[in-house]
Amino acid sequence: MRRKDVYLAHLGKVPLFSACSKRELQTIARASDDVEVPAGKILVEEGKPGHEFFLIIDGNASVKRGKREIAKLGPGQYFGELALLDRGPRSASVVAKDDMEVLVLGQREFAGVIDEVPTLAHKLLTTMAQRLREADAKAYEH
């Protein structure tokens, strides 16, 4: 599978982008940077404002709150999607466990994607509303 196809396959599985057409996913991929990350590097730091969304293409990461690992992430998984919508503080730190390849989409580049594909904004709002409803339903279950 060509690298571009790998990016599109991973992007299409991100809930935030699940309603996007192939053309829209290609626009998102073009706006993203392919970044090599060395093992041990902190990708995002808990409490700091977020500006980027990360999609893991290769490698593994550890999600930490304080010193405690709360999750492990690998290829096809993502983090930082809320940073595309606001600049709120990161809820956890993410550290590369080994050498990684990630797609990085910055907030400014994302705004450019929305300008280029205006229908994407409506699709994203719909997806976010669905996720909010699901989270709300789970909160009432407990």
GROMACS elastic network, one bead per residue, 0.5 to 0.9 nm:
[ bonds ]
;  ai    aj funct       b0    kb
    1     4     6  0.82908   500
    1     5     6  0.63091   500
    1     6     6  0.66030   500
    2     5     6  0.52854   500
    2     6     6  0.64305   500
    2     7     6  0.89323   500
    3     6     6  0.50246   500
    3     7     6  0.63856   500
    3     8     6  0.87800   500
    4     7     6  0.51560   500
    4     8     6  0.63324   500
    4     9     6  0.86713   500
    4    26     6  0.85614   500
    4    29     6  0.80509   500
    5     8     6  0.50608   500
    5     9     6  0.60540   500
    5    10     6  0.85916   500
    6     9     6  0.51254   500
    6    10     6  0.62261   500
    6    11     6  0.85592   500
    6    57     6  0.78681   500
    7    10     6  0.52514   500
    7    11     6  0.60304   500
    7    12     6  0.85271   500
    7    25     6  0.88621   500
    7    26     6  0.87749   500
    7    29     6  0.68301   500
    7    55     6  0.88239   500
    7    57     6  0.73571   500
    7   103     6  0.78931   500
    8    11     6  0.50505   500
    8    12     6  0.59980   500
    8    13     6  0.87475   500
    8    22     6  0.75735   500
    8    25     6  0.61455   500
    8    26     6  0.67482   500
    8    28     6  0.89017   500
    8    29     6  0.70139   500
    9    12     6  0.52940   500
    9    13     6  0.67036   500
    9    76     6  0.85533   500
   10    13     6  0.53777   500
   10    14     6  0.69024   500
   10    55     6  0.76427   500
   10    56     6  0.84076   500
   10    57     6  0.76026   500
   10    75     6  0.84003   500
   10    76     6  0.52710   500
   10    77     6  0.79622   500
   11    14     6  0.54098   500
   11    15     6  0.87804   500
   11    16     6  0.89826   500
   11    17     6  0.66642   500
   11    18     6  0.78656   500
   11    25     6  0.67188   500
   11    28     6  0.83160   500
   11    29     6  0.78489   500
   11    55     6  0.76247   500
   11    76     6  0.80799   500
   12    15     6  0.77928   500
   12    16     6  0.88280   500
   12    17     6  0.59573   500
   12    18     6  0.52558   500
   12    19     6  0.80264   500
   12    20     6  0.72580   500
   12    21     6  0.85669   500
   12    22     6  0.82001   500
   12    25     6  0.69601   500
   13    16     6  0.85507   500
   13    17     6  0.72427   500
   13    18     6  0.59098   500
   13    76     6  0.77015   500
   13    77     6  0.87206   500
   14    17     6  0.53939   500
   14    18     6  0.58467   500
   14    55     6  0.86131   500
   14    76     6  0.83128   500
   14    77     6  0.78466   500
   14    78     6  0.74370   500
   15    19     6  0.80081   500
   15   127     6  0.70559   500
   15   128     6  0.85566   500
   15   131     6  0.84522   500
   16    19     6  0.78000   500
   16    20     6  0.88214   500
   16    81     6  0.76340   500
   16   123     6  0.85948   500
   16   124     6  0.60624   500
   16   125     6  0.88007   500
   16   127     6  0.59099   500
   16   128     6  0.67870   500
   16   131     6  0.88721   500
   17    20     6  0.54275   500
   17    21     6  0.88670   500
   17    24     6  0.89034   500
   17    25     6  0.76175   500
   17   120     6  0.87025   500
   17   123     6  0.80223   500
   17   124     6  0.68278   500
   17   127     6  0.78454   500
   18    21     6  0.84536   500
   18   123     6  0.88246   500
   18   124     6  0.87865   500
   18   127     6  0.78490   500
   19   120     6  0.86598   500
   19   123     6  0.62271   500
   19   124     6  0.77668   500
   19   126     6  0.88881   500
   19   127     6  0.75006   500
   20    23     6  0.79389   500
   20    24     6  0.57102   500
   20    25     6  0.62360   500
   20   120     6  0.70233   500
   20   123     6  0.71622   500
   20   124     6  0.85151   500
   21    24     6  0.51432   500
   21    25     6  0.62328   500
   21    26     6  0.86139   500
   22    25     6  0.50176   500
   22    26     6  0.61295   500
   22    27     6  0.86701   500
   23    26     6  0.50348   500
   23    27     6  0.63501   500
   23    28     6  0.87930   500
   24    27     6  0.50186   500
   24    28     6  0.63373   500
   24    29     6  0.86467   500
   24   113     6  0.85586   500
   24   117     6  0.70746   500
   24   120     6  0.73953   500
   25    28     6  0.50101   500
   25    29     6  0.60957   500
   25    30     6  0.85973   500
   26    30     6  0.61197   500
   26    31     6  0.86329   500
   27    30     6  0.51757   500
   27    31     6  0.63628   500
   27    32     6  0.88125   500
   27   113     6  0.66510   500
   27   116     6  0.82808   500
   27   117     6  0.81752   500
   28    31     6  0.51648   500
   28    32     6  0.63537   500
   28   105     6  0.79316   500
   28   109     6  0.86922   500
   28   110     6  0.74828   500
   28   113     6  0.64130   500
   29    32     6  0.51051   500
   29    33     6  0.79290   500
   29   103     6  0.80681   500
   29   105     6  0.83563   500
   30    33     6  0.77674   500
   31   104     6  0.87921   500
   31   105     6  0.66981   500
   31   106     6  0.84155   500
   31   109     6  0.58602   500
   31   110     6  0.72109   500
   31   112     6  0.80968   500
   31   113     6  0.70622   500
   32   103     6  0.59815   500
   32   104     6  0.52998   500
   32   106     6  0.74099   500
   32   109     6  0.75072   500
   32   110     6  0.85354   500
   33   102     6  0.80873   500
   33   103     6  0.54692   500
   33   104     6  0.51146   500
   33   105     6  0.65665   500
   33   106     6  0.87492   500
   34    57     6  0.89793   500
   34   101     6  0.69577   500
   34   102     6  0.58777   500
   34   104     6  0.65027   500
   35   100     6  0.81882   500
   35   101     6  0.56646   500
   35   102     6  0.53237   500
   35   103     6  0.61774   500
   35   104     6  0.70205   500
   36    99     6  0.73827   500
   36   100     6  0.58023   500
   36   102     6  0.65786   500
   37    40     6  0.86390   500
   37    41     6  0.68115   500
   37    43     6  0.82800   500
   37    96     6  0.71415   500
   37    98     6  0.83697   500
   37    99     6  0.57005   500
   37   101     6  0.60553   500
   37   102     6  0.74303   500
   38    41     6  0.59152   500
   38    96     6  0.69322   500
   38    97     6  0.86276   500
   38    98     6  0.66621   500
   38   100     6  0.63741   500
   38   101     6  0.88520   500
   39    42     6  0.88903   500
   39    60     6  0.89715   500
   39    61     6  0.87896   500
   39    95     6  0.79440   500
   39    96     6  0.50030   500
   39    97     6  0.53526   500
   39   100     6  0.71345   500
   40    95     6  0.60466   500
   40    96     6  0.51106   500
   40    97     6  0.59017   500
   40    98     6  0.68570   500
   40    99     6  0.81734   500
   41    94     6  0.86667   500
   41    95     6  0.56714   500
   41    96     6  0.54608   500
   41    97     6  0.82071   500
   41    98     6  0.89317   500
   41    99     6  0.89451   500
   42    45     6  0.67525   500
   42    93     6  0.72236   500
   42    94     6  0.59567   500
   42    96     6  0.64884   500
   43    54     6  0.87899   500
   43    93     6  0.74503   500
   43    94     6  0.55231   500
   43    95     6  0.57272   500
   43    96     6  0.71120   500
   44    48     6  0.77385   500
   44    50     6  0.76432   500
   44    52     6  0.89760   500
   44    80     6  0.84341   500
   44    90     6  0.72572   500
   44    92     6  0.76826   500
   44    93     6  0.52315   500
   44    94     6  0.53041   500
   44    95     6  0.73679   500
   45    48     6  0.56956   500
   45    49     6  0.84387   500
   45    50     6  0.86795   500
   45    89     6  0.88644   500
   45    90     6  0.65417   500
   45    91     6  0.83939   500
   45    92     6  0.64961   500
   45    94     6  0.66832   500
   45    95     6  0.85984   500
   46    49     6  0.85010   500
   46    64     6  0.80943   500
   46    65     6  0.69986   500
   46    66     6  0.78423   500
   46    89     6  0.71335   500
   46    91     6  0.54367   500
   46    94     6  0.80909   500
   47    50     6  0.88387   500
   47    88     6  0.85729   500
   47    91     6  0.62307   500
   47    92     6  0.71621   500
   47    93     6  0.82331   500
   48    88     6  0.79953   500
   48    90     6  0.55670   500
   48    91     6  0.85454   500
   49    83     6  0.81010   500
   49    87     6  0.54338   500
   49    88     6  0.53137   500
   49    90     6  0.59468   500
   50    53     6  0.83679   500
   50    80     6  0.71361   500
   50    82     6  0.81556   500
   50    83     6  0.50120   500
   50    84     6  0.82503   500
   50    86     6  0.77872   500
   50    87     6  0.51339   500
   50    88     6  0.60886   500
   50    89     6  0.59465   500
   50    90     6  0.58561   500
   50   107     6  0.88470   500
   51    80     6  0.80970   500
   51    82     6  0.89459   500
   51    83     6  0.51640   500
   51    84     6  0.66571   500
   51    85     6  0.89866   500
   51    86     6  0.79292   500
   51    87     6  0.60437   500
   51    88     6  0.86815   500
   51   105     6  0.86476   500
   51   106     6  0.58445   500
   51   107     6  0.54737   500
   51   108     6  0.83277   500
   52    79     6  0.89401   500
   52    80     6  0.62154   500
   52    81     6  0.74352   500
   52    82     6  0.86748   500
   52    83     6  0.57087   500
   52    84     6  0.63767   500
   52   104     6  0.64364   500
   52   105     6  0.55169   500
   52   107     6  0.58228   500
   52   108     6  0.89369   500
   53    78     6  0.75270   500
   53    79     6  0.61115   500
   53    82     6  0.76732   500
   53    83     6  0.63725   500
   53    84     6  0.64908   500
   53   103     6  0.81407   500
   53   104     6  0.57158   500
   53   105     6  0.51641   500
   53   106     6  0.63402   500
   53   107     6  0.78513   500
   54    77     6  0.86146   500
   54    78     6  0.55000   500
   54    79     6  0.54327   500
   54    80     6  0.60938   500
   54    81     6  0.74794   500
   54   102     6  0.62896   500
   54   103     6  0.57118   500
   54   105     6  0.66006   500
   54   106     6  0.88481   500
   55    75     6  0.79278   500
   55    76     6  0.66206   500
   55    77     6  0.60455   500
   55    79     6  0.67373   500
   55    80     6  0.88045   500
   55   101     6  0.87304   500
   55   102     6  0.54254   500
   55   103     6  0.50588   500
   55   104     6  0.65831   500
   55   105     6  0.85168   500
   56    59     6  0.70857   500
   56    60     6  0.77643   500
   56    61     6  0.86667   500
   56    73     6  0.79577   500
   56    74     6  0.63020   500
   56    76     6  0.54983   500
   56    77     6  0.56204   500
   56    78     6  0.58993   500
   56    79     6  0.86001   500
   56   100     6  0.74387   500
   56   101     6  0.63341   500
   56   103     6  0.65210   500
   56   104     6  0.89144   500
   57    74     6  0.79139   500
   57    76     6  0.59591   500
   57    77     6  0.80884   500
   57   100     6  0.75148   500
   57   101     6  0.53786   500
   57   102     6  0.52142   500
   57   103     6  0.69415   500
   58    74     6  0.70219   500
   58    75     6  0.50422   500
   58    76     6  0.80341   500
   58    99     6  0.81113   500
   58   100     6  0.53117   500
   58   102     6  0.68841   500
   59    73     6  0.85753   500
   59    74     6  0.59701   500
   59    75     6  0.62900   500
   59    96     6  0.77773   500
   59    97     6  0.76052   500
   59    98     6  0.60224   500
   59    99     6  0.58928   500
   59   101     6  0.65067   500
   59   102     6  0.84970   500
   60    72     6  0.71910   500
   60    73     6  0.56068   500
   60    75     6  0.69952   500
   60    95     6  0.87460   500
   60    96     6  0.61780   500
   60    97     6  0.54638   500
   60    98     6  0.60116   500
   60    99     6  0.76917   500
   60   100     6  0.65973   500
   61    71     6  0.85832   500
   61    72     6  0.58340   500
   61    73     6  0.50947   500
   61    74     6  0.64326   500
   61    94     6  0.64177   500
   61    95     6  0.54270   500
   61    98     6  0.72501   500
   61   100     6  0.81554   500
   62    69     6  0.64813   500
   62    70     6  0.77930   500
   62    71     6  0.61319   500
   62    73     6  0.63325   500
   62    93     6  0.81206   500
   62    94     6  0.55784   500
   62    95     6  0.52470   500
   62    96     6  0.64100   500
   62    97     6  0.61787   500
   63    68     6  0.84438   500
   63    69     6  0.56898   500
   63    70     6  0.57042   500
   63    71     6  0.50089   500
   63    72     6  0.59532   500
   63    73     6  0.74117   500
   63    92     6  0.64622   500
   63    93     6  0.57102   500
   63    95     6  0.65972   500
   64    67     6  0.62147   500
   64    68     6  0.53689   500
   64    70     6  0.54680   500
   64    71     6  0.71284   500
   64    72     6  0.89999   500
   64    92     6  0.55790   500
   64    93     6  0.51075   500
   64    94     6  0.62427   500
   64    95     6  0.78720   500
   65    68     6  0.54908   500
   65    69     6  0.65438   500
   65    70     6  0.67378   500
   65    91     6  0.76188   500
   65    92     6  0.50083   500
   65    93     6  0.63322   500
   65    94     6  0.89897   500
   66    69     6  0.81754   500
   66    92     6  0.77685   500
   66    93     6  0.79382   500
   69    72     6  0.77885   500
   70    92     6  0.88551   500
   73    76     6  0.85449   500
   73    77     6  0.60293   500
   73    78     6  0.75646   500
   73    79     6  0.88225   500
   74    77     6  0.56889   500
   74    78     6  0.82989   500
   75    78     6  0.83419   500
   75   101     6  0.89120   500
   75   102     6  0.88103   500
   78    81     6  0.76542   500
   79    82     6  0.83685   500
   79    94     6  0.86198   500
   80    83     6  0.54355   500
   80    84     6  0.75529   500
   80    90     6  0.77384   500
   81    84     6  0.56347   500
   81    85     6  0.76413   500
   82    85     6  0.53717   500
   82    86     6  0.63330   500
   82    87     6  0.80249   500
   82    88     6  0.80153   500
   83    86     6  0.51148   500
   83    87     6  0.54375   500
   83    88     6  0.67998   500
   83    89     6  0.85696   500
   83    90     6  0.82729   500
   83   106     6  0.83060   500
   83   107     6  0.68400   500
   84    87     6  0.76816   500
   84   105     6  0.80824   500
   84   106     6  0.69754   500
   84   108     6  0.83516   500
   84   110     6  0.67113   500
   84   111     6  0.82860   500
   85    88     6  0.89173   500
   85   107     6  0.73990   500
   86   107     6  0.83073   500
   87    90     6  0.86937   500
   87   107     6  0.86387   500
   88    91     6  0.88167   500
   89    92     6  0.88607   500
   90    93     6  0.71958   500
   95    98     6  0.89545   500
   96    99     6  0.67300   500
   96   100     6  0.67558   500
   97   100     6  0.82114   500
  105   108     6  0.84458   500
  105   109     6  0.65055   500
  105   110     6  0.65405   500
  106   109     6  0.52374   500
  106   110     6  0.60669   500
  106   111     6  0.86547   500
  107   110     6  0.50084   500
  107   111     6  0.62570   500
  107   112     6  0.87653   500
  108   111     6  0.51299   500
  108   112     6  0.64943   500
  108   113     6  0.88729   500
  109   113     6  0.63620   500
  109   114     6  0.88041   500
  110   114     6  0.63567   500
  110   115     6  0.86867   500
  111   114     6  0.50810   500
  111   115     6  0.63009   500
  111   116     6  0.86939   500
  112   116     6  0.61646   500
  112   117     6  0.85890   500
  113   116     6  0.50086   500
  113   117     6  0.60032   500
  113   118     6  0.81153   500
  113   120     6  0.82552   500
  114   117     6  0.51310   500
  114   118     6  0.52673   500
  114   119     6  0.78011   500
  114   120     6  0.61661   500
  114   121     6  0.60216   500
  115   118     6  0.56193   500
  115   121     6  0.88570   500
  116   120     6  0.89662   500
  117   120     6  0.56256   500
  117   121     6  0.78192   500
  118   121     6  0.57689   500
  118   122     6  0.76544   500
  119   122     6  0.55099   500
  119   123     6  0.65993   500
  119   124     6  0.88300   500
  120   123     6  0.50479   500
  120   124     6  0.60624   500
  120   125     6  0.85639   500
  121   124     6  0.51285   500
  121   125     6  0.61615   500
  121   126     6  0.86364   500
  122   125     6  0.51011   500
  122   126     6  0.62023   500
  122   127     6  0.86554   500
  123   126     6  0.51361   500
  123   127     6  0.62280   500
  123   128     6  0.86538   500
  124   127     6  0.50413   500
  124   128     6  0.60740   500
  124   129     6  0.84883   500
  125   128     6  0.50957   500
  125   129     6  0.60486   500
  125   130     6  0.86123   500
  126   129     6  0.51064   500
  126   130     6  0.62805   500
  126   131     6  0.87345   500
  127   130     6  0.51517   500
  127   131     6  0.63011   500
  127   132     6  0.86653   500
  128   131     6  0.50569   500
  128   132     6  0.61102   500
  128   133     6  0.86236   500
  129   132     6  0.50388   500
  129   133     6  0.62010   500
  129   134     6  0.86482   500
  130   133     6  0.51166   500
  130   134     6  0.62275   500
  130   135     6  0.86603   500
  131   134     6  0.50501   500
  131   135     6  0.61485   500
  131   136     6  0.84926   500
  132   135     6  0.50934   500
  132   136     6  0.60227   500
  132   137     6  0.85559   500
  133   137     6  0.60984   500
  133   138     6  0.86210   500
  134   137     6  0.51020   500
  134   138     6  0.62459   500
  134   139     6  0.86594   500
  135   138     6  0.51083   500
  135   139     6  0.62000   500
  135   140     6  0.88340   500
  136   139     6  0.50987   500
  136   140     6  0.65259   500
  136   141     6  0.88936   500
  137   140     6  0.52976   500
  137   141     6  0.64607   500
  138   141     6  0.50483   500
  138   142     6  0.67754   500
  139   142     6  0.56814   500
